[in-house]
Amino acid sequence: MFRCQECLKVSKPHDSPKKLVTKTRQKEYFTEEGKTVRTAKGLPATGWEIVEEILVCEPCSLKERE
């Protein structure tokens, strides 16, 4: 059992929580020597990393997000 961090309801026993990403940030990857990692095309390797996520119930995870 867990409490949904969106609707604040307590789940039923044996229900699994879903993780919902609420904040992300852009990330540039570097080698241990401090050099920028390059892709096969020679571009800097960038991506996204999760800053914050919450545990939600099944109905809240299916709601359309803005």
N, CA, C and O atoms as a Tripos MOL2 file, in Angstrom:
@<TRIPOS>MOLECULE
protein
  264   263    66     0     0
PROTEIN
NO_CHARGES

@<TRIPOS>ATOM
      1 N           0.8400   -1.1800    0.0000 N.3       1 MET1
      2 CA          0.0000    0.0000    0.0000 C.3       1 MET1
      3 C           0.8860    1.2440    0.0000 C.2       1 MET1
      4 O           2.0060    1.2360    0.5090 O.2       1 MET1
      5 N           0.3560    2.2900   -0.5760 N.am      2 PHE2
      6 CA          1.0780    3.5510   -0.6380 C.3       2 PHE2
      7 C           0.0680    4.6810   -0.7530 C.2       2 PHE2
      8 O          -1.0990    4.4500   -1.0690 O.2       2 PHE2
      9 N           0.5120    5.8850   -0.5010 N.am      3 ARG3
     10 CA         -0.3440    7.0610   -0.6760 C.3       3 ARG3
     11 C           0.0560    7.7370   -1.9880 C.2       3 ARG3
     12 O           1.2260    8.0530   -2.2060 O.2       3 ARG3
     13 N          -0.9290    7.9510   -2.8490 N.am      4 CYS4
     14 CA         -0.6980    8.6360   -4.1260 C.3       4 CYS4
     15 C          -0.2920   10.0760   -3.8330 C.2       4 CYS4
     16 O          -0.9550   10.7640   -3.0570 O.2       4 CYS4
     17 N           0.7850   10.5290   -4.4460 N.am      5 GLN5
     18 CA          1.2710   11.8850   -4.2110 C.3       5 GLN5
     19 C           0.5540   12.9170   -5.0830 C.2       5 GLN5
     20 O           0.8390   14.1110   -4.9980 O.2       5 GLN5
     21 N          -0.3740   12.4540   -5.9180 N.am      6 GLU6
     22 CA         -1.1630   13.3530   -6.7650 C.3       6 GLU6
     23 C          -2.5340   13.6070   -6.1330 C.2       6 GLU6
     24 O          -2.9020   14.7580   -5.8990 O.2       6 GLU6
     25 N          -3.2930   12.5360   -5.8540 N.am      7 CYS7
     26 CA         -4.6500   12.6790   -5.3090 C.3       7 CYS7
     27 C          -4.7050   12.4380   -3.8030 C.2       7 CYS7
     28 O          -5.7470   12.6580   -3.1850 O.2       7 CYS7
     29 N          -3.6060   11.9940   -3.2060 N.am      8 LEU8
     30 CA         -3.4640   11.7710   -1.7640 C.3       8 LEU8
     31 C          -4.3300   10.6340   -1.2110 C.2       8 LEU8
     32 O          -4.5390   10.5610    0.0000 O.2       8 LEU8
     33 N          -4.8340    9.7530   -2.0670 N.am      9 LYS9
     34 CA         -5.6190    8.6020   -1.6160 C.3       9 LYS9
     35 C          -4.6820    7.4320   -1.3170 C.2       9 LYS9
     36 O          -3.6160    7.3000   -1.9180 O.2       9 LYS9
     37 N          -5.1010    6.5910   -0.3800 N.am     10 VAL10
     38 CA         -4.3400    5.3930   -0.0450 C.3      10 VAL10
     39 C          -4.7610    4.2900   -1.0110 C.2      10 VAL10
     40 O          -5.9510    4.1050   -1.2650 O.2      10 VAL10
     41 N          -3.7940    3.5630   -1.5430 N.am     11 SER11
     42 CA         -4.0860    2.5100   -2.5200 C.3      11 SER11
     43 C          -4.6030    1.2520   -1.8340 C.2      11 SER11
     44 O          -4.5630    1.1270   -0.6100 O.2      11 SER11
     45 N          -5.0810    0.3390   -2.6420 N.am     12 LYS12
     46 CA         -5.5180   -0.9630   -2.1440 C.3      12 LYS12
     47 C          -4.2880   -1.8270   -1.9010 C.2      12 LYS12
     48 O          -3.2310   -1.5740   -2.4790 O.2      12 LYS12
     49 N          -4.4140   -2.8420   -1.0530 N.am     13 PRO13
     50 CA         -3.2750   -3.7460   -0.8430 C.3      13 PRO13
     51 C          -2.8560   -4.4170   -2.1540 C.2      13 PRO13
     52 O          -3.7080   -4.7700   -2.9700 O.2      13 PRO13
     53 N          -1.5810   -4.5880   -2.3520 N.am     14 HIS14
     54 CA         -0.9670   -5.2400   -3.5120 C.3      14 HIS14
     55 C          -1.0260   -4.4110   -4.7900 C.2      14 HIS14
     56 O          -0.6400   -4.9130   -5.8460 O.2      14 HIS14
     57 N          -1.4920   -3.1650   -4.7440 N.am     15 ASP15
     58 CA         -1.4220   -2.2820   -5.9110 C.3      15 ASP15
     59 C          -0.0020   -1.7400   -6.0150 C.2      15 ASP15
     60 O           0.6080   -1.3740   -5.0100 O.2      15 ASP15
     61 N           0.5070   -1.6920   -7.2130 N.am     16 SER16
     62 CA          1.8560   -1.1610   -7.4280 C.3      16 SER16
     63 C           1.7810    0.3100   -7.7990 C.2      16 SER16
     64 O           0.9130    0.7040   -8.5780 O.2      16 SER16
     65 N           2.6730    1.1270   -7.2570 N.am     17 PRO17
     66 CA          2.6820    2.5410   -7.6460 C.3      17 PRO17
     67 C           3.3210    2.7170   -9.0180 C.2      17 PRO17
     68 O           4.1320    1.8960   -9.4450 O.2      17 PRO17
     69 N           2.9560    3.7770   -9.6900 N.am     18 LYS18
     70 CA          3.5660    4.1670  -10.9590 C.3      18 LYS18
     71 C           4.4120    5.4050  -10.6930 C.2      18 LYS18
     72 O           4.0290    6.2740   -9.9100 O.2      18 LYS18
     73 N           5.5610    5.4750  -11.3490 N.am     19 LYS19
     74 CA          6.4200    6.6550  -11.1920 C.3      19 LYS19
     75 C           6.0760    7.6560  -12.2910 C.2      19 LYS19
     76 O           5.9900    7.3050  -13.4680 O.2      19 LYS19
     77 N           5.8840    8.8920  -11.8900 N.am     20 LEU20
     78 CA          5.5460    9.9630  -12.8050 C.3      20 LEU20
     79 C           6.6260   11.0350  -12.7220 C.2      20 LEU20
     80 O           6.8600   11.5960  -11.6520 O.2      20 LEU20
     81 N           7.2810   11.3220  -13.8350 N.am     21 VAL21
     82 CA          8.3490   12.3240  -13.8750 C.3      21 VAL21
     83 C           7.7110   13.7040  -13.8850 C.2      21 VAL21
     84 O           6.8650   13.9990  -14.7300 O.2      21 VAL21
     85 N           8.1190   14.5500  -12.9410 N.am     22 THR22
     86 CA          7.5590   15.9020  -12.8570 C.3      22 THR22
     87 C           8.5540   16.9840  -13.2670 C.2      22 THR22
     88 O           8.1430   18.0640  -13.6910 O.2      22 THR22
     89 N           9.8650   16.7140  -13.1500 N.am     23 LYS23
     90 CA         10.8750   17.6960  -13.5500 C.3      23 LYS23
     91 C          12.0400   16.9910  -14.2180 C.2      23 LYS23
     92 O          12.4720   15.9270  -13.7730 O.2      23 LYS23
     93 N          12.5460   17.5870  -15.2880 N.am     24 THR24
     94 CA         13.7340   17.0810  -15.9730 C.3      24 THR24
     95 C          14.6760   18.2520  -16.2420 C.2      24 THR24
     96 O          14.2880   19.4160  -16.1440 O.2      24 THR24
     97 N          15.9090   17.9240  -16.5810 N.am     25 ARG25
     98 CA         16.8580   18.9580  -16.9910 C.3      25 ARG25
     99 C          17.7510   18.3820  -18.0770 C.2      25 ARG25
    100 O          17.9420   17.1690  -18.1630 O.2      25 ARG25
    101 N          18.2910   19.2600  -18.8980 N.am     26 GLN26
    102 CA         19.1750   18.8260  -19.9680 C.3      26 GLN26
    103 C          20.5400   18.4930  -19.3930 C.2      26 GLN26
    104 O          20.9990   19.1390  -18.4510 O.2      26 GLN26
    105 N          21.1870   17.4840  -19.9610 N.am     27 LYS27
    106 CA         22.4680   16.9910  -19.4510 C.3      27 LYS27
    107 C          23.4370   16.8380  -20.6140 C.2      27 LYS27
    108 O          23.0690   16.3230  -21.6700 O.2      27 LYS27
    109 N          24.6750   17.2860  -20.4230 N.am     28 GLU28
    110 CA         25.7340   17.0690  -21.4050 C.3      28 GLU28
    111 C          26.7310   16.1010  -20.7740 C.2      28 GLU28
    112 O          27.1210   16.2600  -19.6180 O.2      28 GLU28
    113 N          27.1320   15.1070  -21.5410 N.am     29 TYR29
    114 CA         27.9740   14.0450  -21.0050 C.3      29 TYR29
    115 C          29.4460   14.3140  -21.2810 C.2      29 TYR29
    116 O          29.8170   14.7640  -22.3650 O.2      29 TYR29
    117 N          30.3000   14.0220  -20.2550 N.am     30 PHE30
    118 CA         31.7370   14.2420  -20.3350 C.3      30 PHE30
    119 C          32.4710   12.9530  -19.9830 C.2      30 PHE30
    120 O          31.9320   12.0960  -19.2830 O.2      30 PHE30
    121 N          33.7020   12.8190  -20.4700 N.am     31 THR31
    122 CA         34.5430   11.6870  -20.0960 C.3      31 THR31
    123 C          35.1680   11.9720  -18.7360 C.2      31 THR31
    124 O          35.0000   13.0600  -18.1870 O.2      31 THR31
    125 N          35.8860   10.9970  -18.1980 N.am     32 GLU32
    126 CA         36.5390   11.2010  -16.9050 C.3      32 GLU32
    127 C          37.6060   12.2850  -16.9690 C.2      32 GLU32
    128 O          37.9110   12.9120  -15.9540 O.2      32 GLU32
    129 N          38.1770   12.5150  -18.1480 N.am     33 GLU33
    130 CA         39.1990   13.5490  -18.3080 C.3      33 GLU33
    131 C          38.5900   14.9350  -18.4790 C.2      33 GLU33
    132 O          39.3250   15.9170  -18.5790 O.2      33 GLU33
    133 N          37.2630   15.0350  -18.5160 N.am     34 GLY34
    134 CA         36.6150   16.3280  -18.6590 C.3      34 GLY34
    135 C          36.3080   16.7170  -20.0880 C.2      34 GLY34
    136 O          35.7980   17.8100  -20.3330 O.2      34 GLY34
    137 N          36.6090   15.8400  -21.0440 N.am     35 LYS35
    138 CA         36.3140   16.1470  -22.4380 C.3      35 LYS35
    139 C          34.8650   15.7990  -22.7450 C.2      35 LYS35
    140 O          34.2980   14.8830  -22.1500 O.2      35 LYS35
    141 N          34.2680   16.5370  -23.6780 N.am     36 THR36
    142 CA         32.8890   16.2790  -24.0740 C.3      36 THR36
    143 C          32.8150   14.9850  -24.8730 C.2      36 THR36
    144 O          33.6110   14.7640  -25.7850 O.2      36 THR36
    145 N          31.8620   14.1390  -24.5300 N.am     37 VAL37
    146 CA         31.6250   12.9080  -25.2810 C.3      37 VAL37
    147 C          30.9670   13.2930  -26.6030 C.2      37 VAL37
    148 O          30.0560   14.1200  -26.6240 O.2      37 VAL37
    149 N          31.4170   12.7080  -27.6890 N.am     38 ARG38
    150 CA         30.8800   13.0110  -29.0210 C.3      38 ARG38
    151 C          30.1150   11.8160  -29.5600 C.2      38 ARG38
    152 O          30.4650   10.6670  -29.2920 O.2      38 ARG38
    153 N          29.0600   12.0990  -30.3270 N.am     39 THR39
    154 CA         28.3050   11.0460  -30.9930 C.3      39 THR39
    155 C          29.0500   10.6310  -32.2520 C.2      39 THR39
    156 O          30.0950   11.1960  -32.5740 O.2      39 THR39
    157 N          28.5180    9.6500  -32.9610 N.am     40 ALA40
    158 CA         29.1420    9.1760  -34.1970 C.3      40 ALA40
    159 C          29.1940   10.2830  -35.2450 C.2      40 ALA40
    160 O          30.0770   10.2780  -36.1030 O.2      40 ALA40
    161 N          28.2710   11.2220  -35.1870 N.am     41 LYS41
    162 CA         28.2410   12.3350  -36.1450 C.3      41 LYS41
    163 C          29.1130   13.5060  -35.7040 C.2      41 LYS41
    164 O          29.1830   14.5160  -36.4040 O.2      41 LYS41
    165 N          29.7770   13.3890  -34.5600 N.am     42 GLY42
    166 CA         30.6680   14.4410  -34.0800 C.3      42 GLY42
    167 C          29.9840   15.5020  -33.2420 C.2      42 GLY42
    168 O          30.6120   16.4970  -32.8790 O.2      42 GLY42
    169 N          28.7090   15.3120  -32.9260 N.am     43 LEU43
    170 CA         27.9770   16.2760  -32.1100 C.3      43 LEU43
    171 C          28.1770   15.9670  -30.6280 C.2      43 LEU43
    172 O          28.4070   14.8130  -30.2660 O.2      43 LEU43
    173 N          28.0940   16.9740  -29.7740 N.am     44 PRO44
    174 CA         28.2070   16.7050  -28.3350 C.3      44 PRO44
    175 C          27.0590   15.7960  -27.8760 C.2      44 PRO44
    176 O          25.9200   15.9630  -28.3110 O.2      44 PRO44
    177 N          27.3640   14.8420  -27.0040 N.am     45 ALA45
    178 CA         26.3460   13.9240  -26.4950 C.3      45 ALA45
    179 C          25.5320   14.6270  -25.4150 C.2      45 ALA45
    180 O          26.0730   15.0160  -24.3800 O.2      45 ALA45
    181 N          24.2540   14.7870  -25.6520 N.am     46 THR46
    182 CA         23.3570   15.4200  -24.6890 C.3      46 THR46
    183 C          22.1470   14.5330  -24.4810 C.2      46 THR46
    184 O          21.8660   13.6470  -25.2880 O.2      46 THR46
    185 N          21.4460   14.7730  -23.4150 N.am     47 GLY47
    186 CA         20.2400   14.0230  -23.1160 C.3      47 GLY47
    187 C          19.4710   14.7060  -22.0040 C.2      47 GLY47
    188 O          19.6980   15.8770  -21.7010 O.2      47 GLY47
    189 N          18.5520   13.9570  -21.3960 N.am     48 TRP48
    190 CA         17.7290   14.4780  -20.3190 C.3      48 TRP48
    191 C          17.9010   13.5990  -19.0990 C.2      48 TRP48
    192 O          18.0250   12.3810  -19.2220 O.2      48 TRP48
    193 N          17.9120   14.1990  -17.9330 N.am     49 GLU49
    194 CA         17.9470   13.4210  -16.7100 C.3      49 GLU49
    195 C          16.7920   13.8410  -15.8130 C.2      49 GLU49
    196 O          16.3410   14.9860  -15.8490 O.2      49 GLU49
    197 N          16.3220   12.8910  -15.0060 N.am     50 ILE50
    198 CA         15.1850   13.1250  -14.1240 C.3      50 ILE50
    199 C          15.6590   13.8800  -12.8870 C.2      50 ILE50
    200 O          16.6450   13.5060  -12.2520 O.2      50 ILE50
    201 N          14.9410   14.9470  -12.5590 N.am     51 VAL51
    202 CA         15.2330   15.7300  -11.3660 C.3      51 VAL51
    203 C          14.2750   15.3300  -10.2510 C.2      51 VAL51
    204 O          14.6740   15.2050   -9.0930 O.2      51 VAL51
    205 N          12.9950   15.1280  -10.6140 N.am     52 GLU52
    206 CA         11.9910   14.8000   -9.6010 C.3      52 GLU52
    207 C          10.9500   13.8670  -10.1860 C.2      52 GLU52
    208 O          10.5140   14.0440  -11.3230 O.2      52 GLU52
    209 N          10.5520   12.8700   -9.4010 N.am     53 GLU53
    210 CA          9.4660   11.9900   -9.7960 C.3      53 GLU53
    211 C           8.6150   11.6760   -8.5760 C.2      53 GLU53
    212 O           9.1040   11.6940   -7.4460 O.2      53 GLU53
    213 N           7.3380   11.3880   -8.8090 N.am     54 ILE54
    214 CA          6.4230   11.0940   -7.7110 C.3      54 ILE54
    215 C           5.7850    9.7280   -7.9450 C.2      54 ILE54
    216 O           5.7400    9.2340   -9.0720 O.2      54 ILE54
    217 N           5.2910    9.1240   -6.8560 N.am     55 LEU55
    218 CA          4.5840    7.8550   -6.9310 C.3      55 LEU55
    219 C           3.0900    8.1470   -6.9910 C.2      55 LEU55
    220 O           2.5480    8.8390   -6.1300 O.2      55 LEU55
    221 N           2.4250    7.6080   -8.0250 N.am     56 VAL56
    222 CA          0.9970    7.8610   -8.2070 C.3      56 VAL56
    223 C           0.2400    6.5570   -8.4040 C.2      56 VAL56
    224 O           0.8360    5.5230   -8.7030 O.2      56 VAL56
    225 N          -1.0730    6.6110   -8.2360 N.am     57 CYS57
    226 CA         -1.9330    5.4460   -8.4430 C.3      57 CYS57
    227 C          -2.2040    5.2880   -9.9470 C.2      57 CYS57
    228 O          -1.8910    6.1730  -10.7430 O.2      57 CYS57
    229 N          -2.7800    4.1640  -10.3110 N.am     58 GLU58
    230 CA         -3.0670    3.8640  -11.7150 C.3      58 GLU58
    231 C          -3.9640    4.9270  -12.3690 C.2      58 GLU58
    232 O          -3.6300    5.3990  -13.4560 O.2      58 GLU58
    233 N          -5.0970    5.3250  -11.7470 N.am     59 PRO59
    234 CA         -5.9360    6.3460  -12.3860 C.3      59 PRO59
    235 C          -5.2070    7.6740  -12.6100 C.2      59 PRO59
    236 O          -5.3950    8.3180  -13.6420 O.2      59 PRO59
    237 N          -4.3870    8.0790  -11.6590 N.am     60 CYS60
    238 CA         -3.6440    9.3410  -11.8170 C.3      60 CYS60
    239 C          -2.5730    9.2270  -12.8980 C.2      60 CYS60
    240 O          -2.2680   10.2130  -13.5690 O.2      60 CYS60
    241 N          -2.0030    8.0430  -13.0730 N.am     61 SER61
    242 CA         -0.9670    7.8740  -14.0950 C.3      61 SER61
    243 C          -1.5590    7.9250  -15.5020 C.2      61 SER61
    244 O          -0.8510    8.2170  -16.4650 O.2      61 SER61
    245 N          -2.8510    7.6420  -15.6210 N.am     62 LEU62
    246 CA         -3.5020    7.6310  -16.9390 C.3      62 LEU62
    247 C          -4.0850    8.9960  -17.3240 C.2      62 LEU62
    248 O          -4.5000    9.1860  -18.4670 O.2      62 LEU62
    249 N          -4.1200    9.9420  -16.3870 N.am     63 LYS63
    250 CA         -4.6350   11.2790  -16.6810 C.3      63 LYS63
    251 C          -3.7400   11.9630  -17.6980 C.2      63 LYS63
    252 O          -2.5230   11.7800  -17.6980 O.2      63 LYS63
    253 N          -4.3540   12.7480  -18.5570 N.am     64 GLU64
    254 CA         -3.5880   13.4740  -19.5630 C.3      64 GLU64
    255 C          -2.8420   14.6280  -18.9030 C.2      64 GLU64
    256 O          -3.4290   15.4030  -18.1480 O.2      64 GLU64
    257 N          -1.5630   14.7370  -19.1860 N.am     65 ARG65
    258 CA         -0.7180   15.7740  -18.5770 C.3      65 ARG65
    259 C          -0.6000   16.9750  -19.5070 C.2      65 ARG65
    260 O          -0.6760   16.8470  -20.7290 O.2      65 ARG65
    261 N          -0.4160   18.1300  -18.9080 N.am     66 GLU66
    262 CA         -0.2500   19.3680  -19.6780 C.3      66 GLU66
    263 C           1.1740   19.5480  -20.1140 C.2      66 GLU66
    264 O           1.4980   20.5360  -20.7730 O.2      66 GLU66
@<TRIPOS>BOND
     1     1     2 1
     2     2     3 1
     3     3     4 2
     4     3     5 am
     5     5     6 1
     6     6     7 1
     7     7     8 2
     8     7     9 am
     9     9    10 1
    10    10    11 1
    11    11    12 2
    12    11    13 am
    13    13    14 1
    14    14    15 1
    15    15    16 2
    16    15    17 am
    17    17    18 1
    18    18    19 1
    19    19    20 2
    20    19    21 am
    21    21    22 1
    22    22    23 1
    23    23    24 2
    24    23    25 am
    25    25    26 1
    26    26    27 1
    27    27    28 2
    28    27    29 am
    29    29    30 1
    30    30    31 1
    31    31    32 2
    32    31    33 am
    33    33    34 1
    34    34    35 1
    35    35    36 2
    36    35    37 am
    37    37    38 1
    38    38    39 1
    39    39    40 2
    40    39    41 am
    41    41    42 1
    42    42    43 1
    43    43    44 2
    44    43    45 am
    45    45    46 1
    46    46    47 1
    47    47    48 2
    48    47    49 am
    49    49    50 1
    50    50    51 1
    51    51    52 2
    52    51    53 am
    53    53    54 1
    54    54    55 1
    55    55    56 2
    56    55    57 am
    57    57    58 1
    58    58    59 1
    59    59    60 2
    60    59    61 am
    61    61    62 1
    62    62    63 1
    63    63    64 2
    64    63    65 am
    65    65    66 1
    66    66    67 1
    67    67    68 2
    68    67    69 am
    69    69    70 1
    70    70    71 1
    71    71    72 2
    72    71    73 am
    73    73    74 1
    74    74    75 1
    75    75    76 2
    76    75    77 am
    77    77    78 1
    78    78    79 1
    79    79    80 2
    80    79    81 am
    81    81    82 1
    82    82    83 1
    83    83    84 2
    84    83    85 am
    85    85    86 1
    86    86    87 1
    87    87    88 2
    88    87    89 am
    89    89    90 1
    90    90    91 1
    91    91    92 2
    92    91    93 am
    93    93    94 1
    94    94    95 1
    95    95    96 2
    96    95    97 am
    97    97    98 1
    98    98    99 1
    99    99   100 2
   100    99   101 am
   101   101   102 1
   102   102   103 1
   103   103   104 2
   104   103   105 am
   105   105   106 1
   106   106   107 1
   107   107   108 2
   108   107   109 am
   109   109   110 1
   110   110   111 1
   111   111   112 2
   112   111   113 am
   113   113   114 1
   114   114   115 1
   115   115   116 2
   116   115   117 am
   117   117   118 1
   118   118   119 1
   119   119   120 2
   120   119   121 am
   121   121   122 1
   122   122   123 1
   123   123   124 2
   124   123   125 am
   125   125   126 1
   126   126   127 1
   127   127   128 2
   128   127   129 am
   129   129   130 1
   130   130   131 1
   131   131   132 2
   132   131   133 am
   133   133   134 1
   134   134   135 1
   135   135   136 2
   136   135   137 am
   137   137   138 1
   138   138   139 1
   139   139   140 2
   140   139   141 am
   141   141   142 1
   142   142   143 1
   143   143   144 2
   144   143   145 am
   145   145   146 1
   146   146   147 1
   147   147   148 2
   148   147   149 am
   149   149   150 1
   150   150   151 1
   151   151   152 2
   152   151   153 am
   153   153   154 1
   154   154   155 1
   155   155   156 2
   156   155   157 am
   157   157   158 1
   158   158   159 1
   159   159   160 2
   160   159   161 am
   161   161   162 1
   162   162   163 1
   163   163   164 2
   164   163   165 am
   165   165   166 1
   166   166   167 1
   167   167   168 2
   168   167   169 am
   169   169   170 1
   170   170   171 1
   171   171   172 2
   172   171   173 am
   173   173   174 1
   174   174   175 1
   175   175   176 2
   176   175   177 am
   177   177   178 1
   178   178   179 1
   179   179   180 2
   180   179   181 am
   181   181   182 1
   182   182   183 1
   183   183   184 2
   184   183   185 am
   185   185   186 1
   186   186   187 1
   187   187   188 2
   188   187   189 am
   189   189   190 1
   190   190   191 1
   191   191   192 2
   192   191   193 am
   193   193   194 1
   194   194   195 1
   195   195   196 2
   196   195   197 am
   197   197   198 1
   198   198   199 1
   199   199   200 2
   200   199   201 am
   201   201   202 1
   202   202   203 1
   203   203   204 2
   204   203   205 am
   205   205   206 1
   206   206   207 1
   207   207   208 2
   208   207   209 am
   209   209   210 1
   210   210   211 1
   211   211   212 2
   212   211   213 am
   213   213   214 1
   214   214   215 1
   215   215   216 2
   216   215   217 am
   217   217   218 1
   218   218   219 1
   219   219   220 2
   220   219   221 am
   221   221   222 1
   222   222   223 1
   223   223   224 2
   224   223   225 am
   225   225   226 1
   226   226   227 1
   227   227   228 2
   228   227   229 am
   229   229   230 1
   230   230   231 1
   231   231   232 2
   232   231   233 am
   233   233   234 1
   234   234   235 1
   235   235   236 2
   236   235   237 am
   237   237   238 1
   238   238   239 1
   239   239   240 2
   240   239   241 am
   241   241   242 1
   242   242   243 1
   243   243   244 2
   244   243   245 am
   245   245   246 1
   246   246   247 1
   247   247   248 2
   248   247   249 am
   249   249   250 1
   250   250   251 1
   251   251   252 2
   252   251   253 am
   253   253   254 1
   254   254   255 1
   255   255   256 2
   256   255   257 am
   257   257   258 1
   258   258   259 1
   259   259   260 2
   260   259   261 am
   261   261   262 1
   262   262   263 1
   263   263   264 2
@<TRIPOS>SUBSTRUCTURE
     1 MET1         2 RESIDUE 1 A MET
     2 PHE2         6 RESIDUE 1 A PHE
     3 ARG3        10 RESIDUE 1 A ARG
     4 CYS4        14 RESIDUE 1 A CYS
     5 GLN5        18 RESIDUE 1 A GLN
     6 GLU6        22 RESIDUE 1 A GLU
     7 CYS7        26 RESIDUE 1 A CYS
     8 LEU8        30 RESIDUE 1 A LEU
     9 LYS9        34 RESIDUE 1 A LYS
    10 VAL10       38 RESIDUE 1 A VAL
    11 SER11       42 RESIDUE 1 A SER
    12 LYS12       46 RESIDUE 1 A LYS
    13 PRO13       50 RESIDUE 1 A PRO
    14 HIS14       54 RESIDUE 1 A HIS
    15 ASP15       58 RESIDUE 1 A ASP
    16 SER16       62 RESIDUE 1 A SER
    17 PRO17       66 RESIDUE 1 A PRO
    18 LYS18       70 RESIDUE 1 A LYS
    19 LYS19       74 RESIDUE 1 A LYS
    20 LEU20       78 RESIDUE 1 A LEU
    21 VAL21       82 RESIDUE 1 A VAL
    22 THR22       86 RESIDUE 1 A THR
    23 LYS23       90 RESIDUE 1 A LYS
    24 THR24       94 RESIDUE 1 A THR
    25 ARG25       98 RESIDUE 1 A ARG
    26 GLN26      102 RESIDUE 1 A GLN
    27 LYS27      106 RESIDUE 1 A LYS
    28 GLU28      110 RESIDUE 1 A GLU
    29 TYR29      114 RESIDUE 1 A TYR
    30 PHE30      118 RESIDUE 1 A PHE
    31 THR31      122 RESIDUE 1 A THR
    32 GLU32      126 RESIDUE 1 A GLU
    33 GLU33      130 RESIDUE 1 A GLU
    34 GLY34      134 RESIDUE 1 A GLY
    35 LYS35      138 RESIDUE 1 A LYS
    36 THR36      142 RESIDUE 1 A THR
    37 VAL37      146 RESIDUE 1 A VAL
    38 ARG38      150 RESIDUE 1 A ARG
    39 THR39      154 RESIDUE 1 A THR
    40 ALA40      158 RESIDUE 1 A ALA
    41 LYS41      162 RESIDUE 1 A LYS
    42 GLY42      166 RESIDUE 1 A GLY
    43 LEU43      170 RESIDUE 1 A LEU
    44 PRO44      174 RESIDUE 1 A PRO
    45 ALA45      178 RESIDUE 1 A ALA
    46 THR46      182 RESIDUE 1 A THR
    47 GLY47      186 RESIDUE 1 A GLY
    48 TRP48      190 RESIDUE 1 A TRP
    49 GLU49      194 RESIDUE 1 A GLU
    50 ILE50      198 RESIDUE 1 A ILE
    51 VAL51      202 RESIDUE 1 A VAL
    52 GLU52      206 RESIDUE 1 A GLU
    53 GLU53      210 RESIDUE 1 A GLU
    54 ILE54      214 RESIDUE 1 A ILE
    55 LEU55      218 RESIDUE 1 A LEU
    56 VAL56      222 RESIDUE 1 A VAL
    57 CYS57      226 RESIDUE 1 A CYS
    58 GLU58      230 RESIDUE 1 A GLU
    59 PRO59      234 RESIDUE 1 A PRO
    60 CYS60      238 RESIDUE 1 A CYS
    61 SER61      242 RESIDUE 1 A SER
    62 LEU62      246 RESIDUE 1 A LEU
    63 LYS63      250 RESIDUE 1 A LYS
    64 GLU64      254 RESIDUE 1 A GLU
    65 ARG65      258 RESIDUE 1 A ARG
    66 GLU66      262 RESIDUE 1 A GLU
